[in-house]
Amino acid sequence: MQKIIAYPLTICYFLIFGLALIIFHPIQWICFNWFGYNAHKKSVSILNLTLIRCTHILGTRYSFNNPYKIPKGRPLIIVANHQSMNDIPPLIWYMRDYHPKFVSKIELGKGIPSVSYNLRHGGSVLINRKDGKQALTQISKLGKYIEKTSRSAVIFPEGTRSRNGHPKKFQTTGLKILLKQAPSALVVPISINNSWKMLRYGKFPYGIGSHLTFDVHQPIENNENPEVIISKVEEQIVNGVTSF
């Protein structure tokens, strides 16, 4: 019965979601070209809040749990497990004070209203998974960028999304590069739960009634051997993932 109900709700969701992307595309363009970075950043934050609100059509709820006082004015490396594209709007919205930028696959850099524009102009980097040298160069560029601007890089070290919520083994090369290029960064691990349930039936229909949780763990200073830091981060994130 739940899956049957999900069909009409998913259609409504796709229509509103698509409309939001189309509306915010020219808004982003105007903000970026006429008013600069800060206006563009605010438009992106509001866009992602709107995308979160769109998922309420599906009965989706969100909890973002952060018991730590994360300092502003210094670079952050935000590390999280990855369960679906629905992980991203909450990270952008709830971490908006830290100017999150993403390591994203190059295919997302064109053809998607609002999303592609932000990836190309908002400070994120696009990597070609088939070209290791290009990917590492772009990640290095992002590390230098956040070190210079005191903004944040978001990276999903699993590489690809977990289809059933079970964490995959971290691929550590990209994270090591960020740690090297942003030596003053604070590492912020986040465990994401239940995002995969929105795709429990595949791409259509969406799962309904999901409660997505984002749990921020104890931040870690970038002052140890990278292997040690990554091991700590992976342990915190994996131990915080329970929905699979």
Secondary structure, DSSP 8 states (H G I E B T S, - for coil): -HHHHHHHHHHHHHHHHHHHHHHHHHHHHHIIIII-HHHHHHHHHHHHHHHHHHGGGGT-EEEEE--S---SSS-EEEEE----GGGHHHHHHHTGGG-EEEEEEGGGGSSSTTHHHHHHHSS-EEE-TT-HHHHHHHHHHHHHHHHHHT-EEEE-TTSS--SSS-------HHHHHHHHH-TT-EEEEEEEESGGGGGTT-SSS---S-EEEEEE---EES-S-HHHHHHHHHHHHHHT----
